[in-house]
Amino acid sequence: MKRSSLKEMDFLHDIKSIEEEYITNYGHAPLNVSDWNPSDEFKEKMLHLSVMKNNFNSIEYVFSYTFNQESHNDILKKLGYNNNSGERAVLITPNGSTSIRNVLHWLKENHFNRLLAISPTYFTVFYGCRDYNIECKEIFLNRNKDSFFINENELFNEIKHADAIWLTSPVYCTSTYFDSTMINYFIKVLNMGKVIVADESLCMSGHELIRKLGKYKNFIGIYSPHKSVCVNGNKFSIITFAKEEKLLFNDWVVALSGNLLVSNGIAVNHFLSNDFNVYNQAFTYEINLNFIKLKDLLNQLNVDYDHKSEGYLVTLYFPNISGKKGYDKTFLKELIFKTGTTMIPGIRNHFSGDLGFCFRVNLCCLTDCMVHSLIRLISYLQQF
């Protein structure tokens, strides 16, 4: 079968082939601790809260500008930004990947051709830059037990050669948010006139950078509220930007991604209703319980993890193993066959290799079966 040039998808195909071989040998699939979707048990707990009401017809075209300005302002308000002065505009898109593509196109249209990506970052950013001939320099976050950071001199030396910065908050696959020192760096960058694009698609309510950076016209934010609570079917995304950019975004979204789906409109109304608040509260309660359970296990087994996670993705770290092992198919095959477990290595999500071998855990999947799989996986990795 012909492969694409997407190395991240190549990796998933490689893992799939290992899983199929495992199934042939053992009659069942290895358990994936990094899956995007929640477990059946978790879905059953949340099912009665997940119903979304449909008051949209399925015949007419729906675009972001079909929603009135009040709806746009209500979305911003729920994200923690008061737009009474009308300084910011909103573009609603079907999903985060579509928002990323629209923002990259906006950068190209405005001749911001040099992007500095602070990784870990979602992989579609890099392929979008390639398609638009945007020069993309990648630098990596360092880490301690409480936070992620970049040396100030390193950051601002790189900023000199960039038109815009791309960052992900919370730090991708960690549910860890930037501390005040890093936020002050971002404010300094904005005051220099550089553009900051913040992909906050997985941001839990209350942590949005727009609360502190939204007053700057050169701040662009991407949000997908349902994704932050692990709802991946009925959802929407927004891009928020200075009002002066509204025409460019509204015109080009028609060419780049077309109209919205009825499900997007339903999700917008759900987000603006109290039903979303109820779901978010119940979701947070459940993942917090699971995080307590996971922390107890990791502390017993002496495993490093993201101590200040506030979300459903937590990354575990094994500095005794090179992060580059995440590219080693032979290593991963042996790991899967020895433990009956599979995962997404952090280096595949653009984590620094200096952080050692790491992988994310989805707290929405933390069943008893997954706990046993994690124990086998951790024991295996600690032997190196």
TIRO-326738 format. One record per residue (C-alpha): residue number from 1; residue in one letter; z, x, y. Coordinates in Angstrom, 2 decimals. Each point is the difference from the previous one (the first is absolute). Layout:
REM residues N
<site pos="NUM" code="a" pz="Z" px="X" py="Y"/>
...
//
This chain:
REM residues 384
<site pos="1" code="m" pz="0.00" px="0.00" py="0.00"/>
<site pos="2" code="k" pz="-0.91" px="1.30" py="3.45"/>
<site pos="3" code="r" pz="3.02" px="0.90" py="2.16"/>
<site pos="4" code="s" pz="0.34" px="-0.65" py="3.73"/>
<site pos="5" code="s" pz="1.02" px="2.64" py="2.54"/>
<site pos="6" code="l" pz="3.44" px="-1.62" py="0.39"/>
<site pos="7" code="k" pz="2.33" px="2.49" py="-1.67"/>
<site pos="8" code="e" pz="2.90" px="-2.45" py="0.22"/>
<site pos="9" code="m" pz="-1.96" px="-2.55" py="-2.02"/>
<site pos="10" code="d" pz="-1.09" px="2.74" py="-2.41"/>
<site pos="11" code="f" pz="3.68" px="0.65" py="-0.64"/>
<site pos="12" code="l" pz="0.62" px="-3.67" py="-0.78"/>
<site pos="13" code="h" pz="-2.94" px="0.04" py="-2.42"/>
<site pos="14" code="d" pz="1.46" px="3.11" py="-1.67"/>
<site pos="15" code="i" pz="3.39" px="-1.65" py="-0.35"/>
<site pos="16" code="k" pz="-1.65" px="-3.16" py="-1.33"/>
<site pos="17" code="s" pz="-1.78" px="2.00" py="-2.71"/>
<site pos="18" code="i" pz="3.33" px="1.62" py="-1.02"/>
<site pos="19" code="e" pz="1.65" px="-3.43" py="-0.09"/>
<site pos="20" code="e" pz="-2.80" px="-1.38" py="-2.21"/>
<site pos="21" code="e" pz="0.48" px="2.89" py="-2.41"/>
<site pos="22" code="y" pz="3.75" px="-0.66" py="0.03"/>
<site pos="23" code="i" pz="-0.59" px="-3.69" py="-0.80"/>
<site pos="24" code="t" pz="-2.29" px="0.94" py="-2.88"/>
<site pos="25" code="n" pz="2.73" px="2.24" py="-1.44"/>
<site pos="26" code="y" pz="3.06" px="-2.14" py="0.62"/>
<site pos="27" code="g" pz="-1.23" px="-3.58" py="0.40"/>
<site pos="28" code="h" pz="1.43" px="-0.53" py="3.50"/>
<site pos="29" code="a" pz="-0.50" px="1.37" py="3.50"/>
<site pos="30" code="p" pz="2.29" px="2.58" py="1.65"/>
<site pos="31" code="l" pz="2.16" px="-1.46" py="2.75"/>
<site pos="32" code="n" pz="-1.17" px="0.75" py="3.54"/>
<site pos="33" code="v" pz="3.03" px="0.59" py="2.27"/>
<site pos="34" code="s" pz="-2.26" px="0.35" py="3.07"/>
<site pos="35" code="d" pz="-1.89" px="-3.29" py="-0.29"/>
<site pos="36" code="w" pz="-0.75" px="-1.80" py="3.30"/>
<site pos="37" code="n" pz="0.82" px="-3.39" py="-1.49"/>
<site pos="38" code="p" pz="3.46" px="-1.36" py="-0.83"/>
<site pos="39" code="s" pz="1.18" px="-0.62" py="-3.54"/>
<site pos="40" code="d" pz="-0.29" px="-3.46" py="-1.57"/>
<site pos="41" code="e" pz="3.79" px="-0.31" py="0.20"/>
<site pos="42" code="f" pz="-0.02" px="0.75" py="3.73"/>
<site pos="43" code="k" pz="-2.84" px="-2.45" py="0.62"/>
<site pos="44" code="e" pz="1.90" px="-2.69" py="-1.89"/>
<site pos="45" code="k" pz="3.02" px="0.47" py="2.27"/>
<site pos="46" code="m" pz="-2.12" px="-0.26" py="3.15"/>
<site pos="47" code="l" pz="-2.53" px="-2.61" py="-1.12"/>
<site pos="48" code="h" pz="1.77" px="-3.01" py="1.49"/>
<site pos="49" code="l" pz="-0.01" px="1.69" py="3.43"/>
<site pos="50" code="s" pz="-3.60" px="1.20" py="0.02"/>
<site pos="51" code="v" pz="-1.88" px="-3.27" py="0.57"/>
<site pos="52" code="m" pz="-2.25" px="0.05" py="3.09"/>
<site pos="53" code="k" pz="-1.19" px="-3.21" py="1.66"/>
<site pos="54" code="n" pz="-3.74" px="-0.44" py="0.61"/>
<site pos="55" code="n" pz="-1.13" px="-1.80" py="3.17"/>
<site pos="56" code="f" pz="-3.31" px="1.87" py="0.34"/>
<site pos="57" code="n" pz="-3.37" px="-1.40" py="-0.99"/>
<site pos="58" code="s" pz="-2.20" px="2.13" py="-2.23"/>
<site pos="59" code="i" pz="-3.34" px="-0.89" py="1.61"/>
<site pos="60" code="e" pz="-0.11" px="1.60" py="3.45"/>
<site pos="61" code="y" pz="0.00" px="3.68" py="0.88"/>
<site pos="62" code="v" pz="3.38" px="1.31" py="1.13"/>
<site pos="63" code="f" pz="0.34" px="3.16" py="2.11"/>
<site pos="64" code="s" pz="2.95" px="1.65" py="1.69"/>
<site pos="65" code="y" pz="-1.00" px="-1.51" py="3.35"/>
<site pos="66" code="t" pz="0.04" px="-3.47" py="-1.61"/>
<site pos="67" code="f" pz="3.79" px="0.26" py="0.17"/>
<site pos="68" code="n" pz="1.25" px="-0.73" py="3.49"/>
<site pos="69" code="q" pz="1.70" px="2.63" py="2.13"/>
<site pos="70" code="e" pz="3.37" px="-1.62" py="-0.61"/>
<site pos="71" code="s" pz="-0.31" px="0.73" py="-3.74"/>
<site pos="72" code="h" pz="-0.80" px="3.64" py="0.77"/>
<site pos="73" code="n" pz="3.03" px="0.27" py="2.28"/>
<site pos="74" code="d" pz="2.19" px="-1.69" py="-2.63"/>
<site pos="75" code="i" pz="-1.07" px="2.61" py="-2.56"/>
<site pos="76" code="l" pz="0.88" px="2.82" py="2.41"/>
<site pos="77" code="k" pz="3.33" px="-1.63" py="0.82"/>
<site pos="78" code="k" pz="0.89" px="-0.18" py="-3.70"/>
<site pos="79" code="l" pz="-0.89" px="3.69" py="-0.28"/>
<site pos="80" code="g" pz="2.51" px="0.73" py="2.76"/>
<site pos="81" code="y" pz="-2.27" px="0.22" py="3.04"/>
<site pos="82" code="n" pz="0.12" px="-2.40" py="2.97"/>
<site pos="83" code="n" pz="-3.55" px="-0.48" py="1.25"/>
<site pos="84" code="n" pz="0.72" px="-2.46" py="2.81"/>
<site pos="85" code="s" pz="-1.86" px="2.24" py="2.44"/>
<site pos="86" code="g" pz="-3.07" px="-0.04" py="-2.24"/>
<site pos="87" code="e" pz="-0.38" px="3.78" py="-0.07"/>
<site pos="88" code="r" pz="-0.72" px="0.14" py="-3.73"/>
<site pos="89" code="a" pz="-2.68" px="-1.72" py="-2.06"/>
<site pos="90" code="v" pz="-0.18" px="-0.78" py="-3.72"/>
<site pos="91" code="l" pz="-2.79" px="0.08" py="-2.56"/>
<site pos="92" code="i" pz="0.70" px="-1.81" py="-3.28"/>
<site pos="93" code="t" pz="-1.77" px="1.43" py="-3.06"/>
<site pos="94" code="p" pz="0.07" px="-0.86" py="-3.73"/>
<site pos="95" code="n" pz="2.02" px="3.06" py="-1.08"/>
<site pos="96" code="g" pz="1.26" px="3.44" py="0.94"/>
<site pos="97" code="s" pz="-3.04" px="1.88" py="-1.29"/>
<site pos="98" code="t" pz="-2.23" px="-2.10" py="2.25"/>
<site pos="99" code="s" pz="2.28" px="0.72" py="2.95"/>
<site pos="100" code="i" pz="-0.19" px="3.73" py="-0.71"/>
<site pos="101" code="r" pz="-3.79" px="-0.14" py="-0.01"/>
<site pos="102" code="n" pz="-0.11" px="-1.93" py="3.29"/>
<site pos="103" code="v" pz="2.36" px="2.46" py="1.71"/>
<site pos="104" code="l" pz="-1.99" px="3.01" py="-1.18"/>
<site pos="105" code="h" pz="-3.15" px="-1.63" py="1.36"/>
<site pos="106" code="w" pz="1.78" px="-0.57" py="3.32"/>
<site pos="107" code="l" pz="0.92" px="3.71" py="0.11"/>
<site pos="108" code="k" pz="-3.63" px="0.93" py="-0.56"/>
<site pos="109" code="e" pz="-1.26" px="-2.46" py="2.64"/>
<site pos="110" code="n" pz="2.38" px="1.58" py="2.52"/>
<site pos="111" code="h" pz="-1.01" px="3.56" py="-0.95"/>
<site pos="112" code="f" pz="3.42" px="0.87" py="-1.44"/>
<site pos="113" code="n" pz="-1.61" px="2.26" py="-2.56"/>
<site pos="114" code="r" pz="2.96" px="2.22" py="-0.94"/>
<site pos="115" code="l" pz="2.77" px="-1.68" py="-1.96"/>
<site pos="116" code="l" pz="3.29" px="1.55" py="-1.09"/>
<site pos="117" code="a" pz="1.35" px="-1.81" py="-3.09"/>
<site pos="118" code="i" pz="3.70" px="0.37" py="-0.74"/>
<site pos="119" code="s" pz="0.28" px="-0.36" py="-3.77"/>
<site pos="120" code="p" pz="0.84" px="-1.61" py="-2.37"/>
<site pos="121" code="t" pz="-2.75" px="-2.42" py="1.08"/>
<site pos="122" code="y" pz="-1.99" px="-2.71" py="-1.75"/>
<site pos="123" code="f" pz="-3.15" px="1.61" py="-1.41"/>
<site pos="124" code="t" pz="-2.54" px="-2.33" py="1.64"/>
<site pos="125" code="v" pz="0.67" px="1.65" py="3.37"/>
<site pos="126" code="f" pz="-1.60" px="3.25" py="-1.14"/>
<site pos="127" code="y" pz="-3.11" px="-1.63" py="-1.44"/>
<site pos="128" code="g" pz="-0.39" px="-2.12" py="3.12"/>
<site pos="129" code="c" pz="0.13" px="3.15" py="2.12"/>
<site pos="130" code="r" pz="-2.70" px="1.53" py="-2.18"/>
<site pos="131" code="d" pz="-2.22" px="-3.07" py="0.41"/>
<site pos="132" code="y" pz="0.39" px="0.04" py="3.81"/>
<site pos="133" code="n" pz="-0.28" px="3.78" py="0.35"/>
<site pos="134" code="i" pz="3.53" px="0.19" py="1.40"/>
<site pos="135" code="e" pz="1.51" px="3.44" py="-0.50"/>
<site pos="136" code="c" pz="3.31" px="-0.57" py="-1.78"/>
<site pos="137" code="k" pz="2.70" px="2.67" py="-0.20"/>
<site pos="138" code="e" pz="2.86" px="-0.78" py="-2.37"/>
<site pos="139" code="i" pz="3.54" px="1.28" py="0.47"/>
<site pos="140" code="f" pz="2.93" px="-0.84" py="-2.25"/>
<site pos="141" code="l" pz="3.49" px="-1.29" py="0.57"/>
<site pos="142" code="n" pz="2.96" px="2.10" py="-1.11"/>
<site pos="143" code="r" pz="3.01" px="-1.72" py="-1.51"/>
<site pos="144" code="n" pz="3.74" px="0.08" py="-0.39"/>
<site pos="145" code="k" pz="2.13" px="-2.60" py="-1.79"/>
<site pos="146" code="d" pz="0.18" px="-2.26" py="3.05"/>
<site pos="147" code="s" pz="-3.30" px="0.31" py="1.84"/>
<site pos="148" code="f" pz="-3.51" px="1.39" py="0.35"/>
<site pos="149" code="f" pz="-0.91" px="2.29" py="2.86"/>
<site pos="150" code="i" pz="-2.47" px="2.46" py="1.50"/>
<site pos="151" code="n" pz="0.92" px="3.13" py="1.89"/>
<site pos="152" code="e" pz="-0.51" px="-0.70" py="3.70"/>
<site pos="153" code="n" pz="-2.03" px="3.16" py="0.65"/>
<site pos="154" code="e" pz="-2.27" px="-0.70" py="-2.97"/>
<site pos="155" code="l" pz="-0.61" px="-3.58" py="1.10"/>
<site pos="156" code="f" pz="-0.83" px="0.79" py="3.62"/>
<site pos="157" code="n" pz="-2.12" px="3.03" py="-0.88"/>
<site pos="158" code="e" pz="-2.13" px="-2.30" py="-2.13"/>
<site pos="159" code="i" pz="-0.01" px="-2.74" py="2.66"/>
<site pos="160" code="k" pz="-1.84" px="2.35" py="2.38"/>
<site pos="161" code="h" pz="-3.08" px="-0.26" py="-2.22"/>
<site pos="162" code="a" pz="0.13" px="-3.76" py="-0.68"/>
<site pos="163" code="d" pz="-1.00" px="-3.16" py="1.84"/>
<site pos="164" code="a" pz="2.16" px="-2.30" py="-2.09"/>
<site pos="165" code="i" pz="2.80" px="0.01" py="-2.57"/>
<site pos="166" code="w" pz="0.17" px="-2.16" py="-3.12"/>
<site pos="167" code="l" pz="3.45" px="-0.60" py="-1.46"/>
<site pos="168" code="t" pz="1.44" px="-2.32" py="-2.62"/>
<site pos="169" code="s" pz="3.34" px="-1.75" py="0.46"/>
<site pos="170" code="p" pz="1.99" px="-0.26" py="-2.14"/>
<site pos="171" code="v" pz="-1.01" px="3.32" py="-1.49"/>
<site pos="172" code="y" pz="-2.48" px="-1.06" py="-2.67"/>
<site pos="173" code="c" pz="1.58" px="-0.91" py="-3.37"/>
<site pos="174" code="t" pz="3.53" px="0.88" py="1.18"/>
<site pos="175" code="s" pz="1.18" px="-2.96" py="2.15"/>
<site pos="176" code="t" pz="1.53" px="2.64" py="2.30"/>
<site pos="177" code="y" pz="-0.36" px="-0.37" py="3.77"/>
<site pos="178" code="f" pz="-0.32" px="2.67" py="2.66"/>
<site pos="179" code="d" pz="3.19" px="1.03" py="1.77"/>
<site pos="180" code="s" pz="0.51" px="0.15" py="3.76"/>
<site pos="181" code="t" pz="-1.13" px="3.63" py="0.23"/>
<site pos="182" code="m" pz="-3.40" px="-0.79" py="-1.51"/>
<site pos="183" code="i" pz="-0.34" px="-3.14" py="2.12"/>
<site pos="184" code="n" pz="0.66" px="2.07" py="3.12"/>
<site pos="185" code="y" pz="-2.78" px="2.36" py="-1.11"/>
<site pos="186" code="f" pz="-2.33" px="-3.01" py="-0.27"/>
<site pos="187" code="i" pz="0.96" px="-1.13" py="3.50"/>
<site pos="188" code="k" pz="-0.77" px="3.48" py="1.30"/>
<site pos="189" code="v" pz="-3.40" px="-0.14" py="-1.72"/>
<site pos="190" code="l" pz="-0.76" px="-3.37" py="1.61"/>
<site pos="191" code="n" pz="1.03" px="1.32" py="3.41"/>
<site pos="192" code="m" pz="-2.52" px="2.80" py="-0.50"/>
<site pos="193" code="g" pz="-2.70" px="-2.68" py="-0.15"/>
<site pos="194" code="k" pz="-0.71" px="0.39" py="-3.70"/>
<site pos="195" code="v" pz="-0.61" px="-3.07" py="-2.15"/>
<site pos="196" code="i" pz="2.51" px="-0.82" py="-2.75"/>
<site pos="197" code="v" pz="-1.05" px="-2.27" py="-2.85"/>
<site pos="198" code="a" pz="2.97" px="-1.17" py="-2.06"/>
<site pos="199" code="d" pz="-0.76" px="-1.59" py="-3.36"/>
<site pos="200" code="e" pz="3.10" px="-2.15" py="-0.44"/>
<site pos="201" code="s" pz="-1.40" px="-2.23" py="-2.73"/>
<site pos="202" code="l" pz="3.08" px="0.51" py="-2.20"/>
<site pos="203" code="c" pz="2.52" px="-0.19" py="2.84"/>
<site pos="204" code="m" pz="3.00" px="-2.25" py="-0.60"/>
<site pos="205" code="s" pz="0.97" px="-2.30" py="2.86"/>
<site pos="206" code="g" pz="2.09" px="1.71" py="2.66"/>
<site pos="207" code="h" pz="-1.40" px="3.52" py="-0.48"/>
<site pos="208" code="e" pz="-3.36" px="-0.39" py="1.76"/>
<site pos="209" code="l" pz="-0.95" px="2.91" py="2.29"/>
<site pos="210" code="i" pz="-1.64" px="-2.50" py="2.35"/>
<site pos="211" code="r" pz="3.51" px="-0.88" py="1.18"/>
<site pos="212" code="k" pz="0.26" px="3.44" py="1.61"/>
<site pos="213" code="l" pz="-3.62" px="1.07" py="0.43"/>
<site pos="214" code="g" pz="-1.76" px="-3.29" py="0.75"/>
<site pos="215" code="k" pz="0.23" px="0.43" py="3.77"/>
<site pos="216" code="y" pz="-2.47" px="2.89" py="-0.20"/>
<site pos="217" code="k" pz="-3.65" px="-1.01" py="0.27"/>
<site pos="218" code="n" pz="-1.03" px="2.87" py="-2.26"/>
<site pos="219" code="f" pz="2.13" px="-1.33" py="-2.89"/>
<site pos="220" code="i" pz="-1.80" px="-1.89" py="-2.77"/>
<site pos="221" code="g" pz="1.97" px="-1.68" py="-2.78"/>
<site pos="222" code="i" pz="-1.10" px="-1.39" py="-3.38"/>
<site pos="223" code="y" pz="2.20" px="-2.57" py="-1.75"/>
<site pos="224" code="s" pz="-0.15" px="-2.07" py="-3.18"/>
<site pos="225" code="p" pz="3.30" px="-1.92" py="-0.22"/>
<site pos="226" code="h" pz="-0.47" px="-1.47" py="-3.47"/>
<site pos="227" code="k" pz="-0.80" px="3.41" py="-1.45"/>
<site pos="228" code="s" pz="3.43" px="1.18" py="1.15"/>
<site pos="229" code="v" pz="1.56" px="-2.62" py="-2.31"/>
<site pos="230" code="c" pz="-2.35" px="0.77" py="-2.93"/>
<site pos="231" code="v" pz="-2.18" px="-3.11" py="0.42"/>
<site pos="232" code="n" pz="-3.49" px="1.30" py="-0.65"/>
<site pos="233" code="g" pz="-2.08" px="-3.15" py="-0.49"/>
<site pos="234" code="n" pz="0.43" px="-2.25" py="3.05"/>
<site pos="235" code="k" pz="0.33" px="2.38" py="2.92"/>
<site pos="236" code="f" pz="-1.58" px="1.17" py="3.24"/>
<site pos="237" code="s" pz="0.02" px="3.08" py="2.19"/>
<site pos="238" code="i" pz="-0.05" px="0.51" py="3.75"/>
<site pos="239" code="i" pz="-0.97" px="2.76" py="2.35"/>
<site pos="240" code="t" pz="1.72" px="-0.01" py="3.38"/>
<site pos="241" code="f" pz="-1.35" px="1.95" py="2.98"/>
<site pos="242" code="a" pz="-0.30" px="-0.03" py="3.81"/>
<site pos="243" code="k" pz="-1.64" px="-3.17" py="1.34"/>
<site pos="244" code="e" pz="-2.85" px="2.07" py="1.48"/>
<site pos="245" code="e" pz="-1.25" px="0.70" py="-3.54"/>
<site pos="246" code="k" pz="-0.16" px="-3.65" py="-1.06"/>
<site pos="247" code="l" pz="-3.74" px="-0.52" py="0.41"/>
<site pos="248" code="l" pz="-0.93" px="3.12" py="-1.98"/>
<site pos="249" code="f" pz="2.26" px="-0.92" py="-2.90"/>
<site pos="250" code="n" pz="-1.01" px="-3.68" py="-0.05"/>
<site pos="251" code="d" pz="-3.72" px="0.78" py="0.10"/>
<site pos="252" code="w" pz="-0.01" px="2.71" py="-2.63"/>
<site pos="253" code="v" pz="2.23" px="-1.76" py="-2.55"/>
<site pos="254" code="v" pz="-2.86" px="-2.47" py="-0.55"/>
<site pos="255" code="a" pz="-2.29" px="2.85" py="-1.06"/>
<site pos="256" code="l" pz="2.61" px="2.04" py="-1.86"/>
<site pos="257" code="s" pz="1.86" px="-2.61" py="-2.02"/>
<site pos="258" code="g" pz="-1.25" px="-3.49" py="0.85"/>
<site pos="259" code="n" pz="2.09" px="-3.13" py="0.18"/>
<site pos="260" code="l" pz="3.53" px="-0.65" py="-1.18"/>
<site pos="261" code="l" pz="0.77" px="-1.87" py="-3.20"/>
<site pos="262" code="v" pz="1.95" px="-3.25" py="-0.09"/>
<site pos="263" code="s" pz="2.74" px="1.92" py="-1.82"/>
<site pos="264" code="n" pz="0.36" px="2.29" py="3.03"/>
<site pos="265" code="g" pz="0.59" px="-2.98" py="2.30"/>
<site pos="266" code="i" pz="2.50" px="-1.48" py="-2.44"/>
<site pos="267" code="a" pz="1.84" px="3.33" py="-0.10"/>
<site pos="268" code="v" pz="0.08" px="0.22" py="3.82"/>
<site pos="269" code="n" pz="1.62" px="-3.42" py="0.25"/>
<site pos="270" code="h" pz="2.42" px="0.89" py="-2.79"/>
<site pos="271" code="f" pz="1.03" px="3.18" py="1.81"/>
<site pos="272" code="l" pz="0.66" px="-1.95" py="3.21"/>
<site pos="273" code="s" pz="2.09" px="-2.61" py="-1.83"/>
<site pos="274" code="n" pz="3.61" px="0.12" py="-1.10"/>
<site pos="275" code="d" pz="-1.24" px="-0.01" py="-3.60"/>
<site pos="276" code="f" pz="-0.90" px="3.68" py="0.39"/>
<site pos="277" code="n" pz="3.48" px="0.77" py="1.32"/>
<site pos="278" code="v" pz="1.55" px="-1.67" py="-3.05"/>
<site pos="279" code="y" pz="-2.30" px="1.90" py="-2.37"/>
<site pos="280" code="n" pz="0.64" px="3.30" py="1.79"/>
<site pos="281" code="q" pz="3.76" px="-0.50" py="-0.20"/>
<site pos="282" code="a" pz="-0.10" px="-0.79" py="-3.72"/>
<site pos="283" code="f" pz="-2.40" px="2.87" py="-0.67"/>
<site pos="284" code="t" pz="2.20" px="2.49" py="1.87"/>
<site pos="285" code="y" pz="3.06" px="-1.18" py="-1.93"/>
<site pos="286" code="e" pz="-1.73" px="0.52" py="-3.36"/>
<site pos="287" code="i" pz="-1.41" px="3.45" py="0.74"/>
<site pos="288" code="n" pz="3.33" px="1.15" py="1.43"/>
<site pos="289" code="l" pz="1.68" px="-0.98" py="-3.28"/>
<site pos="290" code="n" pz="-2.66" px="1.93" py="-1.90"/>
<site pos="291" code="f" pz="0.36" px="3.01" py="2.30"/>
<site pos="292" code="i" pz="3.75" px="0.10" py="-0.71"/>
<site pos="293" code="k" pz="-0.78" px="-0.05" py="-3.73"/>
<site pos="294" code="l" pz="-2.63" px="2.74" py="0.40"/>
<site pos="295" code="k" pz="2.29" px="2.19" py="2.14"/>
<site pos="296" code="d" pz="2.75" px="-0.20" py="-2.62"/>
<site pos="297" code="l" pz="-2.45" px="1.18" py="-2.65"/>
<site pos="298" code="l" pz="-1.47" px="2.79" py="2.14"/>
<site pos="299" code="n" pz="3.42" px="1.28" py="1.06"/>
<site pos="300" code="q" pz="1.11" px="0.11" py="-3.63"/>
<site pos="301" code="l" pz="-3.13" px="1.94" py="-0.96"/>
<site pos="302" code="n" pz="0.12" px="2.25" py="3.11"/>
<site pos="303" code="v" pz="-3.43" px="-1.02" py="1.29"/>
<site pos="304" code="d" pz="-1.01" px="0.36" py="3.66"/>
<site pos="305" code="y" pz="-1.41" px="-3.11" py="1.70"/>
<site pos="306" code="d" pz="-0.53" px="-1.62" py="3.41"/>
<site pos="307" code="h" pz="3.60" px="-0.73" py="0.92"/>
<site pos="308" code="k" pz="-0.77" px="-2.14" py="3.04"/>
<site pos="309" code="s" pz="-2.71" px="-2.19" py="-1.50"/>
<site pos="310" code="e" pz="-0.22" px="-3.50" py="1.46"/>
<site pos="311" code="g" pz="-2.85" px="-1.61" py="-1.92"/>
<site pos="312" code="y" pz="-1.25" px="-0.41" py="-3.53"/>
<site pos="313" code="l" pz="-1.57" px="3.45" py="-0.54"/>
<site pos="314" code="v" pz="2.23" px="3.02" py="-0.66"/>
<site pos="315" code="t" pz="-1.24" px="3.48" py="-0.92"/>
<site pos="316" code="l" pz="1.80" px="2.28" py="-2.48"/>
<site pos="317" code="y" pz="-0.26" px="3.81" py="0.31"/>
<site pos="318" code="f" pz="-0.04" px="2.78" py="-2.60"/>
<site pos="319" code="p" pz="-0.16" px="3.31" py="1.90"/>
<site pos="320" code="n" pz="0.17" px="1.92" py="-3.30"/>
<site pos="321" code="i" pz="-3.65" px="-0.99" py="-0.61"/>
<site pos="322" code="s" pz="-2.95" px="0.84" py="2.22"/>
<site pos="323" code="g" pz="-1.40" px="-2.94" py="1.93"/>
<site pos="324" code="k" pz="-3.46" px="1.13" py="-1.11"/>
<site pos="325" code="k" pz="0.85" px="-1.15" py="-3.54"/>
<site pos="326" code="g" pz="-0.93" px="-3.43" py="1.30"/>
<site pos="327" code="y" pz="-3.63" px="1.16" py="-0.25"/>
<site pos="328" code="d" pz="0.41" px="1.33" py="-3.56"/>
<site pos="329" code="k" pz="-1.43" px="-2.55" py="-2.42"/>
<site pos="330" code="t" pz="1.31" px="1.89" py="-3.04"/>
<site pos="331" code="f" pz="3.52" px="0.02" py="1.44"/>
<site pos="332" code="l" pz="-0.17" px="-3.71" py="0.83"/>
<site pos="333" code="k" pz="-1.35" px="-0.92" py="-3.43"/>
<site pos="334" code="e" pz="2.82" px="1.82" py="-1.75"/>
<site pos="335" code="l" pz="2.52" px="-1.61" py="2.35"/>
<site pos="336" code="i" pz="-1.34" px="-3.50" py="-0.70"/>
<site pos="337" code="f" pz="-0.13" px="0.52" py="-3.77"/>
<site pos="338" code="k" pz="3.49" px="1.54" py="-0.16"/>
<site pos="339" code="t" pz="1.70" px="-2.63" py="2.20"/>
<site pos="340" code="g" pz="-2.06" px="-3.19" py="-0.32"/>
<site pos="341" code="t" pz="-0.04" px="-0.07" py="3.79"/>
<site pos="342" code="t" pz="-2.58" px="0.51" py="2.71"/>
<site pos="343" code="m" pz="0.22" px="0.39" py="3.77"/>
<site pos="344" code="i" pz="-1.92" px="0.98" py="3.16"/>
<site pos="345" code="p" pz="0.84" px="3.64" py="0.91"/>
<site pos="346" code="g" pz="0.86" px="0.47" py="3.66"/>
<site pos="347" code="i" pz="-2.67" px="2.64" py="0.56"/>
<site pos="348" code="r" pz="-2.57" px="-2.71" py="-0.80"/>
<site pos="349" code="n" pz="1.38" px="-1.90" py="3.02"/>
<site pos="350" code="h" pz="-0.38" px="3.06" py="2.23"/>
<site pos="351" code="f" pz="3.58" px="1.26" py="-0.30"/>
<site pos="352" code="s" pz="0.45" px="3.68" py="0.67"/>
<site pos="353" code="g" pz="-0.14" px="2.08" py="-3.16"/>
<site pos="354" code="d" pz="3.03" px="1.88" py="1.39"/>
<site pos="355" code="l" pz="2.17" px="-3.03" py="-0.79"/>
<site pos="356" code="g" pz="-0.46" px="0.64" py="-3.72"/>
<site pos="357" code="f" pz="-1.04" px="-2.56" py="-2.59"/>
<site pos="358" code="c" pz="0.88" px="-3.49" py="1.18"/>
<site pos="359" code="f" pz="-0.97" px="-3.60" py="-0.58"/>
<site pos="360" code="r" pz="0.79" px="-3.41" py="1.39"/>
<site pos="361" code="v" pz="2.05" px="-2.75" py="-1.68"/>
<site pos="362" code="n" pz="-0.52" px="-3.68" py="0.80"/>
<site pos="363" code="l" pz="3.40" px="-1.68" py="0.29"/>
<site pos="364" code="c" pz="-1.68" px="-3.35" py="-0.70"/>
<site pos="365" code="c" pz="-0.65" px="1.27" py="-3.53"/>
<site pos="366" code="l" pz="3.51" px="1.26" py="-0.81"/>
<site pos="367" code="t" pz="0.56" px="-1.87" py="-3.24"/>
<site pos="368" code="d" pz="2.19" px="1.27" py="-2.86"/>
<site pos="369" code="c" pz="-3.20" px="1.14" py="-1.70"/>
<site pos="370" code="m" pz="-0.96" px="2.04" py="3.06"/>
<site pos="371" code="v" pz="3.46" px="1.57" py="0.18"/>
<site pos="372" code="h" pz="-0.40" px="1.25" py="-3.56"/>
<site pos="373" code="s" pz="-3.46" px="1.32" py="0.84"/>
<site pos="374" code="l" pz="1.37" px="1.82" py="3.04"/>
<site pos="375" code="i" pz="2.74" px="1.62" py="-2.08"/>
<site pos="376" code="r" pz="-2.60" px="1.32" py="-2.45"/>
<site pos="377" code="l" pz="-2.25" px="1.17" py="2.84"/>
<site pos="378" code="i" pz="2.79" px="1.71" py="1.94"/>
<site pos="379" code="s" pz="1.33" px="1.74" py="-3.12"/>
<site pos="380" code="y" pz="-3.48" px="1.27" py="-0.73"/>
<site pos="381" code="l" pz="-0.59" px="1.33" py="3.52"/>
<site pos="382" code="q" pz="3.42" px="1.68" py="0.22"/>
<site pos="383" code="q" pz="-0.69" px="2.21" py="-2.99"/>
<site pos="384" code="f" pz="-2.51" px="2.16" py="1.89"/>
//
